[in-house]
């Protein structure tokens, strides 16, 4: 048996809390990946959720690398890496045509995530190109997917596990805001 790492503890608590939301009908789990990269000795965990009947998908991502595992195991504090911990990211995926609402969506998410001072909100459009159709058609349609990432620059450790409930409340509020904006404009 081994001692669970910061990554393991975060994964178990976050996954359990999301499955509780699924069981209660507040969210639907729509995907899950738990990966170990043997080349870089890193781990990542992704779990997708949406509101029942909602059009916006949220994906929570946890990641941790070899330096964090080694620092945690041997109680090291590497100056350039800081204390060991996990990286947390959120990704919201909407239909590509929603990019026209980027300013409004950014404002809604900024208000919801303002408490997370280290959070950065980034927008991206992913375009799938048909080699038999003009590329301008895909760009004019707004792309295939519009993604909004909420990136947290500060690593998290077990001291922040109590934040999971508040994190998931803001995640659900974000899905409501993104889906609510979508239904108002439809």
C-alpha beads as a LAMMPS data file, in Angstrom:
LAMMPS data file: protein, C-alpha beads

186 atoms
185 bonds

1 atom types
1 bond types

-500.0 500.0 xlo xhi
-500.0 500.0 ylo yhi
-500.0 500.0 zlo zhi

Masses

1 110.0

Atoms # bond

1 1 1 0.000 0.000 0.000
2 1 1 1.176 3.559 -0.564
3 1 1 0.429 6.912 0.961
4 1 1 -1.955 8.897 -1.253
5 1 1 -0.445 11.954 -2.867
6 1 1 -1.905 15.448 -3.078
7 1 1 -3.071 14.467 -6.564
8 1 1 -4.810 11.306 -5.297
9 1 1 -6.575 13.167 -2.489
10 1 1 -7.807 15.945 -4.777
11 1 1 -8.968 13.458 -7.401
12 1 1 -10.968 11.378 -4.904
13 1 1 -12.620 14.385 -3.239
14 1 1 -13.419 16.176 -6.510
15 1 1 -14.676 13.053 -8.260
16 1 1 -16.820 12.067 -5.271
17 1 1 -18.361 15.532 -5.016
18 1 1 -19.175 15.561 -8.747
19 1 1 -20.743 12.102 -8.618
20 1 1 -22.840 13.304 -5.657
21 1 1 -24.100 16.156 -7.868
22 1 1 -24.853 13.603 -10.598
23 1 1 -26.747 11.389 -8.161
24 1 1 -28.759 14.387 -6.900
25 1 1 -29.644 15.416 -10.474
26 1 1 -27.795 18.759 -10.317
27 1 1 -25.272 17.714 -12.982
28 1 1 -24.576 14.915 -15.428
29 1 1 -21.129 13.320 -15.645
30 1 1 -20.350 13.044 -19.367
31 1 1 -16.783 11.832 -19.475
32 1 1 -13.851 10.807 -17.316
33 1 1 -10.141 10.207 -17.921
34 1 1 -7.496 9.195 -15.396
35 1 1 -4.119 9.118 -17.135
36 1 1 -0.520 8.328 -16.217
37 1 1 2.129 9.479 -18.703
38 1 1 5.021 7.071 -18.270
39 1 1 7.345 9.151 -20.465
40 1 1 7.151 12.252 -18.261
41 1 1 5.961 10.502 -15.074
42 1 1 3.026 12.867 -14.793
43 1 1 -0.633 12.296 -13.993
44 1 1 -3.770 13.971 -15.213
45 1 1 -7.416 13.567 -14.386
46 1 1 -10.295 15.015 -16.408
47 1 1 -13.972 14.792 -15.668
48 1 1 -16.709 16.357 -17.764
49 1 1 -20.093 17.529 -16.561
50 1 1 -23.050 19.575 -17.688
51 1 1 -26.399 20.598 -16.326
52 1 1 -29.153 18.096 -17.200
53 1 1 -30.342 19.116 -20.657
54 1 1 -27.712 21.875 -20.844
55 1 1 -25.744 22.721 -23.951
56 1 1 -22.514 23.855 -22.282
57 1 1 -19.977 21.257 -21.204
58 1 1 -17.551 21.800 -18.320
59 1 1 -14.362 19.834 -17.879
60 1 1 -12.339 19.909 -14.673
61 1 1 -8.663 19.032 -15.075
62 1 1 -6.135 18.113 -12.431
63 1 1 -2.476 17.545 -13.253
64 1 1 0.745 16.908 -11.414
65 1 1 4.266 16.135 -12.561
66 1 1 7.324 14.284 -11.371
67 1 1 8.808 17.336 -9.619
68 1 1 5.671 17.735 -7.502
69 1 1 5.569 14.022 -6.642
70 1 1 9.270 13.970 -5.699
71 1 1 9.029 17.183 -3.680
72 1 1 6.026 15.823 -1.803
73 1 1 7.575 12.407 -1.197
74 1 1 10.897 13.753 0.071
75 1 1 9.498 16.921 1.687
76 1 1 11.459 19.220 -0.633
77 1 1 10.736 22.859 -1.410
78 1 1 12.240 23.674 -4.786
79 1 1 12.487 27.454 -5.132
80 1 1 11.480 27.683 -8.792
81 1 1 8.583 25.226 -8.382
82 1 1 7.338 26.317 -4.984
83 1 1 5.588 23.881 -2.682
84 1 1 4.318 20.633 -4.228
85 1 1 0.723 20.534 -5.377
86 1 1 -1.642 19.992 -8.274
87 1 1 -2.667 22.251 -11.135
88 1 1 -6.379 22.894 -11.592
89 1 1 -8.037 24.081 -14.803
90 1 1 -11.631 24.367 -15.982
91 1 1 -12.752 24.317 -19.596
92 1 1 -16.211 25.281 -20.796
93 1 1 -17.101 24.158 -24.330
94 1 1 -19.918 25.772 -26.296
95 1 1 -20.990 25.695 -29.952
96 1 1 -18.628 27.715 -32.156
97 1 1 -21.293 30.252 -33.125
98 1 1 -21.384 31.414 -29.472
99 1 1 -18.066 33.218 -30.028
100 1 1 -20.155 36.254 -31.032
101 1 1 -21.138 36.493 -27.323
102 1 1 -17.525 36.420 -26.092
103 1 1 -17.634 39.783 -24.313
104 1 1 -20.873 38.977 -22.467
105 1 1 -19.696 35.474 -21.565
106 1 1 -16.348 36.793 -20.354
107 1 1 -18.113 39.311 -18.124
108 1 1 -20.380 36.648 -16.613
109 1 1 -17.461 34.328 -15.869
110 1 1 -15.276 37.161 -14.549
111 1 1 -17.943 38.049 -11.985
112 1 1 -18.297 34.414 -10.898
113 1 1 -14.564 33.753 -10.592
114 1 1 -13.531 37.155 -9.159
115 1 1 -12.942 35.537 -5.748
116 1 1 -10.145 33.484 -7.322
117 1 1 -7.568 36.246 -7.648
118 1 1 -5.101 33.984 -9.417
119 1 1 -7.638 32.800 -12.024
120 1 1 -7.175 33.795 -15.661
121 1 1 -9.954 33.442 -18.245
122 1 1 -8.841 32.566 -21.796
123 1 1 -10.980 32.155 -24.929
124 1 1 -10.289 29.893 -27.908
125 1 1 -12.105 28.862 -31.064
126 1 1 -11.419 25.428 -32.498
127 1 1 -12.149 25.108 -36.202
128 1 1 -12.492 21.819 -38.029
129 1 1 -11.711 22.278 -41.697
130 1 1 -13.202 20.188 -44.475
131 1 1 -10.478 19.883 -47.137
132 1 1 -13.197 19.847 -49.818
133 1 1 -14.889 23.078 -48.654
134 1 1 -13.483 26.612 -48.544
135 1 1 -11.854 27.382 -45.159
136 1 1 -13.715 30.696 -45.075
137 1 1 -16.981 28.765 -44.581
138 1 1 -15.746 27.276 -41.283
139 1 1 -14.432 30.619 -40.054
140 1 1 -17.647 32.412 -41.018
141 1 1 -19.706 29.865 -39.072
142 1 1 -17.775 30.725 -35.910
143 1 1 -15.772 27.534 -35.802
144 1 1 -16.652 24.091 -34.579
145 1 1 -16.252 24.778 -30.856
146 1 1 -15.814 27.783 -28.619
147 1 1 -13.781 27.040 -25.485
148 1 1 -13.343 29.183 -22.411
149 1 1 -10.628 28.163 -19.960
150 1 1 -10.385 29.240 -16.336
151 1 1 -6.731 28.739 -15.408
152 1 1 -5.522 28.843 -11.814
153 1 1 -1.878 29.835 -11.548
154 1 1 -1.473 28.821 -7.918
155 1 1 -0.932 25.140 -7.200
156 1 1 -3.263 23.543 -4.681
157 1 1 -2.493 21.121 -1.879
158 1 1 -4.584 19.316 0.759
159 1 1 -5.014 22.568 2.701
160 1 1 -7.371 23.723 -0.074
161 1 1 -9.562 20.591 -0.240
162 1 1 -12.254 22.490 1.665
163 1 1 -12.537 24.717 -1.444
164 1 1 -14.061 21.891 -3.522
165 1 1 -17.682 22.634 -2.557
166 1 1 -17.327 26.348 -3.325
167 1 1 -15.482 25.511 -6.555
168 1 1 -18.308 23.243 -7.701
169 1 1 -20.953 25.818 -6.730
170 1 1 -19.204 28.379 -8.979
171 1 1 -18.848 25.740 -11.692
172 1 1 -22.618 25.074 -11.637
173 1 1 -23.339 28.815 -11.566
174 1 1 -21.024 29.195 -14.590
175 1 1 -22.904 26.485 -16.472
176 1 1 -26.200 28.175 -15.586
177 1 1 -24.890 31.534 -16.797
178 1 1 -23.512 30.120 -20.047
179 1 1 -26.611 28.014 -20.742
180 1 1 -28.911 30.839 -19.611
181 1 1 -27.274 33.264 -22.005
182 1 1 -27.638 30.672 -24.732
183 1 1 -31.357 30.164 -24.158
184 1 1 -32.094 33.903 -23.937
185 1 1 -30.517 34.505 -27.336
186 1 1 -31.929 31.440 -29.067

Bonds

1 1 1 2
2 1 2 3
3 1 3 4
4 1 4 5
5 1 5 6
6 1 6 7
7 1 7 8
8 1 8 9
9 1 9 10
10 1 10 11
11 1 11 12
12 1 12 13
13 1 13 14
14 1 14 15
15 1 15 16
16 1 16 17
17 1 17 18
18 1 18 19
19 1 19 20
20 1 20 21
21 1 21 22
22 1 22 23
23 1 23 24
24 1 24 25
25 1 25 26
26 1 26 27
27 1 27 28
28 1 28 29
29 1 29 30
30 1 30 31
31 1 31 32
32 1 32 33
33 1 33 34
34 1 34 35
35 1 35 36
36 1 36 37
37 1 37 38
38 1 38 39
39 1 39 40
40 1 40 41
41 1 41 42
42 1 42 43
43 1 43 44
44 1 44 45
45 1 45 46
46 1 46 47
47 1 47 48
48 1 48 49
49 1 49 50
50 1 50 51
51 1 51 52
52 1 52 53
53 1 53 54
54 1 54 55
55 1 55 56
56 1 56 57
57 1 57 58
58 1 58 59
59 1 59 60
60 1 60 61
61 1 61 62
62 1 62 63
63 1 63 64
64 1 64 65
65 1 65 66
66 1 66 67
67 1 67 68
68 1 68 69
69 1 69 70
70 1 70 71
71 1 71 72
72 1 72 73
73 1 73 74
74 1 74 75
75 1 75 76
76 1 76 77
77 1 77 78
78 1 78 79
79 1 79 80
80 1 80 81
81 1 81 82
82 1 82 83
83 1 83 84
84 1 84 85
85 1 85 86
86 1 86 87
87 1 87 88
88 1 88 89
89 1 89 90
90 1 90 91
91 1 91 92
92 1 92 93
93 1 93 94
94 1 94 95
95 1 95 96
96 1 96 97
97 1 97 98
98 1 98 99
99 1 99 100
100 1 100 101
101 1 101 102
102 1 102 103
103 1 103 104
104 1 104 105
105 1 105 106
106 1 106 107
107 1 107 108
108 1 108 109
109 1 109 110
110 1 110 111
111 1 111 112
112 1 112 113
113 1 113 114
114 1 114 115
115 1 115 116
116 1 116 117
117 1 117 118
118 1 118 119
119 1 119 120
120 1 120 121
121 1 121 122
122 1 122 123
123 1 123 124
124 1 124 125
125 1 125 126
126 1 126 127
127 1 127 128
128 1 128 129
129 1 129 130
130 1 130 131
131 1 131 132
132 1 132 133
133 1 133 134
134 1 134 135
135 1 135 136
136 1 136 137
137 1 137 138
138 1 138 139
139 1 139 140
140 1 140 141
141 1 141 142
142 1 142 143
143 1 143 144
144 1 144 145
145 1 145 146
146 1 146 147
147 1 147 148
148 1 148 149
149 1 149 150
150 1 150 151
151 1 151 152
152 1 152 153
153 1 153 154
154 1 154 155
155 1 155 156
156 1 156 157
157 1 157 158
158 1 158 159
159 1 159 160
160 1 160 161
161 1 161 162
162 1 162 163
163 1 163 164
164 1 164 165
165 1 165 166
166 1 166 167
167 1 167 168
168 1 168 169
169 1 169 170
170 1 170 171
171 1 171 172
172 1 172 173
173 1 173 174
174 1 174 175
175 1 175 176
176 1 176 177
177 1 177 178
178 1 178 179
179 1 179 180
180 1 180 181
181 1 181 182
182 1 182 183
183 1 183 184
184 1 184 185
185 1 185 186
